[in-house]
Amino acid sequence: MPRVIVHLDADAFFASVEQAANTRLRGKPVAVGGERRGIIASASYEARRFGVYTPMPTARARKLCPKLIVLPGDFERYEQFSQWMFNYCYDFTPDVEQTSIDEGYFDLTANRRKPPVAIALTIRRAIGQSLKISVSEGLGTNKLVSQIASKLSKPAAFREVPPGQEELFLQPLPNHWLP
C-alpha cells in the first residue's frame, strides 16, 4: 500500500492572518514587514498583483504599490493561527510534521475512516471557514511530490498526484511546452 502524504502550505500566511483578524484589510494590498525601512516578510495576493513580493525592500514595495498597507509583524498572533491550523490535521492523524510556522506534512496512510482526498479537503475547508485564511495542499506518495503539488497552483490550490504518476509529475516540461 503506497504512503499518502499531504503537504499543507498557508497562502501568504502573515498577510492573510492580518486580513483575517481585521476585516477592513480584506481585499486590499497588505504586507507585513518594516513599515519604513527593512523588507517585506509577507505580501497578500492583492499586493502581489502590483509586483510586491518577499523579501523586497519596503521602499521599493511602496513605489510599486502606493496604496500598500504595511503592518508590523504580530508573531504571537501568527503562532496562535499556526497552532489552530495544525490542530485540524491532528483531528485525523497523529503523524503531523510542522516544518515552519505556516507549512508542514501530515501522513494519512494509516487513516482508513475516510478517503485521503476527502480528509485533505475537509481540513482545507475547515481552516478557510474558521480561520478565514486559505491554504494550498498537495497529496502524493512522498514529501517531495506532495510539496511540489501544493505549490503549483497557489493560492487555495489542491492537487493530487496518484501513485505511479510521480515520475511523470517530476519530469521537466519539454522546451516546446514552455512559454
VEXKOLDO-645901 format. One line per field, with one value per atom (N, C-alpha, C): x, y, z; atom name. Coordinates in Angstrom, 2 decimals. Layout:
# residues N
px X,... $
py Y,... $
pz Z,... $
atom CA,... $
//
This chain:
# residues 179
px 0.84,0.00,0.88,0.70,1.54,1.21,2.20,2.00,1.11,0.45,-0.39,0.05,0.82,1.37,0.71,0.26,-0.32,0.62,0.94,1.70,0.70,0.72,-0.17,0.67,0.26,1.03,0.06,0.13,-0.74,-0.33,-1.30,-1.06,-0.82,0.34,0.69,0.36,0.90,0.43,0.33,1.41,1.35,0.32,0.35,-0.60,-2.03,-2.21,-3.55,-4.09,-3.24,-3.67,-4.10,-3.35,-3.74,-5.09,-5.33,-6.62,-7.74,-7.45,-8.46,-8.81,-7.81,-8.03,-8.71,-8.55,-9.12,-9.87,-11.16,-11.97,-11.81,-11.42,-11.22,-10.02,-9.15,-7.98,-8.24,-9.33,-9.63,-9.83,-9.20,-9.31,-8.38,-7.58,-6.66,-5.22,-4.34,-2.92,-2.28,-1.92,-1.37,-0.02,0.88,2.19,2.56,3.36,3.91,5.41,5.95,7.38,7.74,8.91,9.36,8.51,7.93,6.99,7.67,8.84,9.57,10.80,11.55,12.77,12.64,13.54,13.51,12.94,12.42,11.93,10.51,9.89,8.56,8.73,8.06,8.12,6.98,5.89,4.74,3.91,3.39,2.55,1.28,0.16,-1.12,-1.12,-2.03,-2.11,-2.56,-3.30,-3.67,-2.42,-1.46,-0.20,0.69,0.65,1.49,1.11,-0.13,-0.55,0.20,0.72,1.49,2.99,3.37,4.78,5.46,4.71,5.27,5.49,6.68,6.99,7.97,8.18,9.13,10.47,11.58,11.92,12.27,11.36,11.56,11.75,12.64,12.74,11.40,11.01,9.73,9.63,10.72,10.68,10.31,10.86,10.53,9.07,8.63,7.24,6.26,6.57,5.68,5.66,6.76,6.78,5.93,6.01,5.22,3.73,3.42,2.03,1.82,1.50,1.36,0.30,-0.70,-1.75,-1.46,-0.24,0.15,0.01,-0.63,-0.75,0.32,1.30,2.40,2.20,2.18,1.95,3.16,3.43,4.50,4.02,4.93,4.55,4.00,3.01,2.44,2.65,3.84,4.23,3.49,3.01,2.16,0.86,0.29,-0.94,-0.66,0.46,0.78,0.98,1.64,1.85,0.52,-0.41,-1.73,-2.49,-2.48,-3.14,-2.50,-1.18,-0.47,-0.90,-0.98,-1.39,-2.81,-3.72,-5.10,-5.13,-4.34,-4.32,-3.88,-2.79,-2.28,-3.13,-3.89,-4.81,-5.84,-6.25,-7.18,-6.57,-5.28,-4.60,-4.58,-4.33,-4.29,-5.65,-6.73,-8.05,-8.13,-7.24,-7.31,-6.11,-4.99,-3.80,-2.86,-2.17,-1.15,0.17,0.27,1.52,1.57,1.85,1.92,3.33,3.93,5.27,5.20,5.28,5.26,6.69,6.91,8.27,8.56,7.52,7.67,6.36,6.27,5.06,3.82,4.02,2.86,2.87,3.69,3.86,4.21,3.73,4.07,3.42,3.59,3.09,2.22,1.26,0.57,0.37,0.55,0.53,-0.83,-1.54,-2.86,-2.85,-1.66,-1.54,-2.36,-2.30,-2.98,-4.45,-4.88,-6.26,-7.15,-8.05,-8.95,-10.41,-10.66,-12.04,-12.69,-11.91,-12.39,-11.30,-11.66,-10.62,-9.69,-8.40,-7.43,-7.80,-8.30,-8.68,-9.78,-10.76,-11.86,-11.34,-10.39,-9.82,-9.07,-8.22,-7.44,-8.36,-9.40,-10.33,-11.15,-11.46,-12.17,-11.31,-10.03,-9.10,-8.98,-8.84,-8.70,-9.93,-11.11,-12.37,-12.51,-12.18,-12.30,-11.39,-10.17,-9.24,-9.79,-10.27,-10.82,-12.04,-12.94,-14.17,-13.92,-13.11,-12.94,-11.86,-10.75,-9.65,-9.65,-10.43,-10.53,-9.21,-8.41,-7.20,-7.28,-6.57,-6.57,-5.26,-5.36,-4.19,-4.17,-3.00,-2.84,-2.36,-2.83,-2.46,-2.05,-1.06,-0.65,-0.68,-1.18,-1.28,-0.46,0.44,1.29,1.80,2.67,3.19,4.46,4.98,6.14,6.13,7.01,7.02,7.35,8.34,8.74,7.59,6.96,5.86,4.71,4.35,3.23,3.56,4.81,5.19,5.14,5.68,5.64,4.19,3.37,1.96,1.24,1.55,0.85,1.23,2.41,2.90,2.61,2.10,1.93,0.84,-0.22,-1.35,-1.82,-0.90,-1.28,-1.93,-2.81,-3.30,-4.52,-4.87,-6.06,-6.08,-4.94,-4.80,-4.95,-5.40,-5.36,-4.98,-3.95,-3.53,-3.13,-3.67,-3.34,-2.48,-1.40,-0.57,-0.79,-1.53,-1.84,-0.59,-0.63,0.50,0.81,2.10,2.52,2.73,2.30,2.46,3.50,4.22,5.21,6.30,6.79,7.88,7.46,6.25,5.74,5.59,5.14,4.89,6.17,7.26,8.51,9.40,9.05,9.87,9.71,10.79,10.67,9.85,9.20,8.44,9.39,9.01,9.81,9.87,10.97,11.14,10.01,9.43,8.37,7.07,6.98,5.80,5.97,7.18,7.44,7.13,6.70,6.38,7.60 $
py -1.18,0.00,1.25,2.16,3.37,4.34,5.10,6.13,7.24,7.94,9.07,10.25,11.16,12.32,13.57,14.44,15.72,16.83,17.73,18.93,20.07,20.73,21.85,23.12,24.12,25.36,26.53,27.34,28.52,29.53,30.18,31.15,32.54,33.14,34.48,34.61,33.72,33.49,34.74,35.48,36.63,37.65,37.97,38.93,38.40,37.11,36.51,36.53,36.29,36.35,37.77,38.75,40.15,40.46,39.98,40.21,39.45,38.28,37.51,38.20,38.78,39.43,40.79,41.44,42.77,42.77,42.67,42.56,43.76,44.92,46.10,45.95,44.98,44.76,43.77,43.06,42.05,42.70,42.09,42.60,43.76,44.17,45.30,44.78,45.55,45.15,45.34,44.24,44.24,43.54,44.08,43.44,43.52,42.56,42.54,42.71,43.65,43.89,45.21,45.71,47.01,48.12,48.96,49.97,51.05,51.47,52.49,51.87,51.17,50.55,49.05,48.33,46.89,46.21,45.01,44.21,43.72,43.25,42.66,41.18,40.79,39.40,38.57,39.23,38.54,39.57,39.19,40.09,39.37,40.04,39.46,39.30,38.48,38.29,39.57,40.42,41.72,42.58,42.51,43.25,42.62,41.32,40.62,41.00,41.36,41.80,43.05,43.81,45.02,44.72,43.47,43.09,43.07,43.20,43.16,41.69,41.38,40.00,39.99,38.85,38.63,38.24,38.76,39.75,41.12,41.70,43.00,44.11,45.07,46.22,46.97,47.40,48.08,49.33,50.08,51.31,51.00,49.93,49.55,49.08,48.33,47.84,49.01,50.04,51.23,51.98,51.94,52.58,51.80,50.48,49.63,49.68,49.83,49.80,50.93,52.13,53.29,53.12,52.29,52.08,50.88,50.38,49.23,49.56,48.68,48.80,47.90,48.51,47.74,47.70,46.50,46.29,45.64,45.98,45.26,43.86,42.94,41.56,41.38,40.52,40.15,38.65,38.27,36.86,36.00,36.60,35.83,35.43,36.34,36.04,34.96,35.07,34.10,32.71,32.67,31.39,30.76,31.58,31.06,30.52,31.26,30.79,29.50,29.43,28.23,27.03,27.21,26.13,25.68,26.62,26.28,25.51,25.99,25.37,23.91,23.64,22.28,21.39,21.99,21.20,20.47,21.06,20.38,19.10,19.12,17.92,16.83,17.23,16.25,15.60,16.22,15.59,14.30,14.14,12.98,12.04,12.54,11.70,12.27,11.39,11.88,12.17,11.75,11.86,13.18,14.26,15.61,16.13,16.66,17.23,18.68,19.59,21.01,21.43,21.94,22.29,23.78,24.60,26.03,26.51,27.79,28.32,28.13,28.06,28.02,26.83,25.84,24.75,23.46,22.34,21.05,19.91,18.72,17.49,16.75,16.00,15.03,13.76,12.63,11.32,10.67,10.37,9.75,8.27,7.69,6.29,5.35,5.54,4.63,4.97,6.13,6.55,5.96,5.11,4.48,4.80,5.80,6.18,6.88,7.68,8.42,8.39,8.59,8.68,9.87,9.71,10.78,12.12,12.09,13.34,14.03,13.28,13.86,14.48,13.81,14.35,15.65,15.64,16.84,18.01,17.76,18.84,19.29,18.38,18.75,19.69,19.37,20.22,21.59,21.60,22.85,23.74,23.13,23.88,24.41,23.56,23.96,25.14,25.11,26.23,27.50,27.38,28.55,29.13,28.26,28.74,29.30,28.63,29.08,30.14,29.99,30.94,32.07,31.89,32.90,33.12,32.04,32.08,30.93,31.06,29.97,29.19,27.91,27.04,26.29,25.86,25.00,23.65,22.61,21.25,20.45,19.60,18.63,17.26,16.29,14.92,14.02,13.26,12.35,11.22,10.41,9.25,9.55,10.77,11.17,12.69,13.17,14.58,15.48,15.10,15.93,16.14,15.07,15.16,15.98,15.74,16.48,17.96,18.28,19.69,20.40,19.79,20.40,20.57,19.56,19.63,20.78,21.03,22.10,23.48,23.61,24.92,25.26,24.33,24.55,25.55,25.62,26.47,27.39,27.82,28.69,29.95,30.57,30.22,29.30,28.81,27.96,26.77,26.14,25.04,23.69,22.73,21.33,20.51,19.69,18.83,17.47,16.43,15.06,14.46,13.80,13.05,11.58,10.87,9.46,8.59,7.51,6.58,6.09,6.01,5.56,6.69,7.90,9.04,10.04,9.69,10.61,10.95,9.96,10.20,11.16,10.98,11.90,13.31,13.37,14.64,15.43,14.74,15.41,15.68,15.15,15.39,16.82,17.44,18.79,18.78,19.90,20.03,20.14,19.57,19.75,21.25,21.67,23.09,23.67,22.88,23.43,23.68,23.22,23.48,24.74,25.23,26.40,27.68,28.71,29.98,30.66 $
pz 0.00,0.00,0.00,-0.97,-1.02,0.12,0.48,1.51,0.95,1.85,1.48,2.34,1.72,2.41,1.85,2.75,2.34,2.80,1.88,2.24,2.37,3.51,3.81,3.83,3.07,2.96,2.99,4.03,4.12,3.07,2.46,1.39,1.99,1.68,2.15,3.64,4.44,5.80,6.67,6.88,7.79,7.30,6.01,5.46,5.55,5.29,5.37,6.80,7.77,9.17,9.52,9.05,9.32,8.69,7.48,6.82,7.53,8.06,8.79,10.11,10.75,12.05,11.93,10.79,10.58,9.25,9.30,8.07,7.15,7.68,6.83,5.88,6.17,5.33,4.19,4.26,3.23,1.87,0.87,-0.49,-0.79,0.17,-0.01,-0.07,-0.72,-0.75,0.62,1.24,2.60,2.58,3.36,3.54,5.01,5.43,6.79,6.64,7.39,7.33,7.96,7.61,8.12,7.53,8.37,7.89,7.03,7.41,6.63,5.96,6.76,6.27,6.44,5.89,6.04,4.81,5.02,3.90,4.16,3.10,3.16,3.57,4.65,5.12,4.53,4.17,3.58,2.84,1.68,0.89,0.48,0.64,0.23,-1.29,-1.78,-3.22,-3.92,-3.22,-3.79,-3.99,-3.06,-3.19,-4.26,-4.36,-5.34,-6.77,-6.99,-8.33,-8.79,-7.83,-8.15,-8.23,-8.03,-8.08,-6.73,-5.65,-4.29,-3.91,-3.42,-3.04,-1.87,-1.32,-0.23,-0.84,-0.42,0.59,-0.01,-0.70,-1.34,-0.29,-0.54,0.36,0.41,1.58,1.78,0.92,0.79,-0.01,-1.46,-2.01,-3.39,-3.48,-2.50,-2.48,-2.48,-1.72,-1.66,-3.00,-3.73,-5.05,-6.04,-5.98,-6.87,-6.55,-5.28,-4.82,-3.82,-4.31,-3.41,-2.32,-2.55,-1.54,-0.64,-0.68,0.12,1.61,2.34,3.79,4.39,5.02,5.62,7.13,7.65,9.08,9.72,10.99,11.70,12.01,12.16,12.45,13.85,13.98,15.28,15.43,15.84,15.81,16.82,17.90,18.81,18.12,17.36,16.61,15.56,14.84,13.79,14.40,15.56,16.23,16.64,17.12,17.51,16.29,15.19,13.97,13.47,13.55,13.13,13.96,15.25,16.14,15.80,15.60,15.24,13.92,12.95,11.63,11.71,12.43,12.51,13.42,14.34,15.16,14.30,13.18,12.28,11.73,11.47,10.97,12.03,13.29,14.38,14.61,14.14,14.25,13.45,12.44,11.55,11.65,12.16,12.26,13.32,14.04,14.98,14.27,13.01,12.26,11.49,12.24,11.69,11.90,10.83,10.91,10.46,11.41,11.09,10.77,9.55,9.13,9.26,9.37,9.63,10.22,10.49,11.11,10.23,8.91,8.01,7.05,7.34,6.37,7.09,6.54,7.11,6.35,6.89,6.28,7.27,6.74,7.57,6.76,7.45,6.82,7.08,6.01,6.11,5.73,5.63,5.20,6.09,7.40,8.32,8.53,8.10,8.32,7.24,7.62,6.65,6.93,7.80,8.09,6.90,6.20,5.04,3.98,2.71,1.68,1.95,1.68,1.94,1.28,0.06,-0.61,0.18,0.66,1.44,2.74,3.38,4.63,4.34,3.33,2.99,2.67,1.90,1.54,2.75,3.65,4.89,5.72,5.86,6.62,5.96,4.65,3.91,4.10,3.99,4.17,5.60,6.58,7.98,8.30,7.79,8.02,7.37,6.15,5.46,6.16,6.61,7.24,8.64,9.43,10.81,10.97,10.27,10.44,9.42,8.34,7.28,6.55,6.44,5.62,4.64,3.52,2.55,2.67,2.35,2.33,1.02,0.63,-0.54,-0.05,-0.71,-0.33,-1.55,-1.33,-2.34,-1.71,-2.43,-1.93,-2.83,-2.23,-3.01,-2.16,-2.74,-2.03,-1.24,-1.38,-0.58,-0.37,0.48,0.84,-0.34,-1.13,-2.26,-3.25,-3.63,-4.60,-4.03,-2.77,-2.19,-2.05,-1.73,-1.60,-2.95,-3.98,-5.30,-5.75,-5.52,-5.92,-5.23,-3.96,-3.23,-3.75,-4.33,-4.74,-6.20,-6.96,-8.40,-8.77,-8.02,-8.42,-7.30,-6.44,-5.33,-5.86,-5.11,-3.78,-3.82,-2.65,-2.45,-3.40,-3.56,-4.52,-3.83,-4.60,-4.18,-5.40,-5.24,-6.34,-5.78,-6.39,-6.02,-7.13,-6.73,-7.67,-7.36,-8.22,-7.94,-7.93,-7.13,-7.11,-8.52,-8.83,-10.14,-11.13,-10.80,-11.71,-11.22,-10.16,-9.60,-10.60,-11.33,-12.28,-13.38,-13.89,-14.92,-14.36,-13.13,-12.47,-12.25,-11.95,-11.61,-12.82,-13.99,-15.17,-15.65,-16.11,-16.66,-17.94,-18.21,-19.45,-20.65,-21.78,-22.99,-23.34,-23.94,-24.27,-25.09,-26.00,-26.84,-26.07,-24.81,-23.98,-23.14,-23.05,-22.20,-22.96,-22.21,-22.88,-23.46 $
atom N,CA,C,N,CA,C,N,CA,C,N,CA,C,N,CA,C,N,CA,C,N,CA,C,N,CA,C,N,CA,C,N,CA,C,N,CA,C,N,CA,C,N,CA,C,N,CA,C,N,CA,C,N,CA,C,N,CA,C,N,CA,C,N,CA,C,N,CA,C,N,CA,C,N,CA,C,N,CA,C,N,CA,C,N,CA,C,N,CA,C,N,CA,C,N,CA,C,N,CA,C,N,CA,C,N,CA,C,N,CA,C,N,CA,C,N,CA,C,N,CA,C,N,CA,C,N,CA,C,N,CA,C,N,CA,C,N,CA,C,N,CA,C,N,CA,C,N,CA,C,N,CA,C,N,CA,C,N,CA,C,N,CA,C,N,CA,C,N,CA,C,N,CA,C,N,CA,C,N,CA,C,N,CA,C,N,CA,C,N,CA,C,N,CA,C,N,CA,C,N,CA,C,N,CA,C,N,CA,C,N,CA,C,N,CA,C,N,CA,C,N,CA,C,N,CA,C,N,CA,C,N,CA,C,N,CA,C,N,CA,C,N,CA,C,N,CA,C,N,CA,C,N,CA,C,N,CA,C,N,CA,C,N,CA,C,N,CA,C,N,CA,C,N,CA,C,N,CA,C,N,CA,C,N,CA,C,N,CA,C,N,CA,C,N,CA,C,N,CA,C,N,CA,C,N,CA,C,N,CA,C,N,CA,C,N,CA,C,N,CA,C,N,CA,C,N,CA,C,N,CA,C,N,CA,C,N,CA,C,N,CA,C,N,CA,C,N,CA,C,N,CA,C,N,CA,C,N,CA,C,N,CA,C,N,CA,C,N,CA,C,N,CA,C,N,CA,C,N,CA,C,N,CA,C,N,CA,C,N,CA,C,N,CA,C,N,CA,C,N,CA,C,N,CA,C,N,CA,C,N,CA,C,N,CA,C,N,CA,C,N,CA,C,N,CA,C,N,CA,C,N,CA,C,N,CA,C,N,CA,C,N,CA,C,N,CA,C,N,CA,C,N,CA,C,N,CA,C,N,CA,C,N,CA,C,N,CA,C,N,CA,C,N,CA,C,N,CA,C,N,CA,C,N,CA,C,N,CA,C,N,CA,C,N,CA,C,N,CA,C,N,CA,C,N,CA,C,N,CA,C,N,CA,C,N,CA,C,N,CA,C,N,CA,C,N,CA,C,N,CA,C,N,CA,C,N,CA,C,N,CA,C,N,CA,C,N,CA,C,N,CA,C,N,CA,C,N,CA,C,N,CA,C,N,CA,C,N,CA,C,N,CA,C,N,CA,C,N,CA,C,N,CA,C,N,CA,C,N,CA,C,N,CA,C,N,CA,C,N,CA,C,N,CA,C,N,CA,C,N,CA,C,N,CA,C,N,CA,C,N,CA,C,N,CA,C $
//
